């Protein structure tokens, strides 16, 4: 009997050790995420909530060190989260900085979704910028809408929210030394900036002013070799420009002639006549068509004549949405 009890106890202990080891492995590999991360490792704490979380004790969250809360306000063009008013008020009373987020619908116009958000969320001093939650829900996960349509409606909503609330998108440019630029995650201060930016829904772009000054003196081939030696694909300035364009919903198209090649900046989703109007109002007023070739196709062909011979120059009408990197010749008559 005694030996049987010992064997049973040993089996239980072995099973417990196996379960403990398995749990530790799952935590270590990020499969199980602990709900109380180290305050030293994660000094800024943020939550996002909606009615799905039920009743929330904001005093408890405040005592746990939550700094910011993004609270669901609206969804689509007509839905307001039933817990929004309570959560928004209670969180502020407990000293937690708040912002409101919107669940974007692919079945509603961006303009009407912005109107729904604006009606529900009154601006006040110190509020965090509006946030849009973009998820491929339901059948959109395997049958997503066209990218151009999403960007157009999302851009319309962002423009309306920015115009109403006056809160500009933010990018942090972190100036590092040469070693830090090659491996920014190894720089403690950079990680602190990342945490602050994450709390605001912003981006961080590492740059090295000293290197940028040196790169500015190099031609294209020397620049590539210089960056290769550093182990990076792009300069900090290039990354900052691209991130800024993306954040602001901007793209560039090109016009090319015998004397010059010029880039024109427009909002993503702009149609051909309005893009032509960036050059001159007569181009938009008398628009006939746009002859378009992509930058990559032109570079591969070497010349406009070669691209035309291969049928890569397209004739587009008034409904054409200009794409980033398009090279365009506008035909017009006034």
Protein Blocks (a to p, Z undefined) as FASTA:
>chain_A
ZZmmmmmmmmmmmmmmmmmmmmmmmmmnomaccfbdcfklmmbccddddfknopadfklm
mmnopabdcddfbgcjlbccfklmmmmmmmmmnopacdddddddfkbcfklmmmmmmmmm
ccdehiacdddddddehjllmmccdfklmmmmmmmmmmmmmmmnopacddddddddfklm
mmmmlpmklmmmmmmmmmnopacddddfklmmmmmmpcfklmmmmmmmnopabdfklmmm
mmmmmmnopacdddddfkbccdddddehiafklmmmmmpmklmmmocbdcdddfklmmmn
opaklmmmnopaccddfklccdehiacdddddZZ
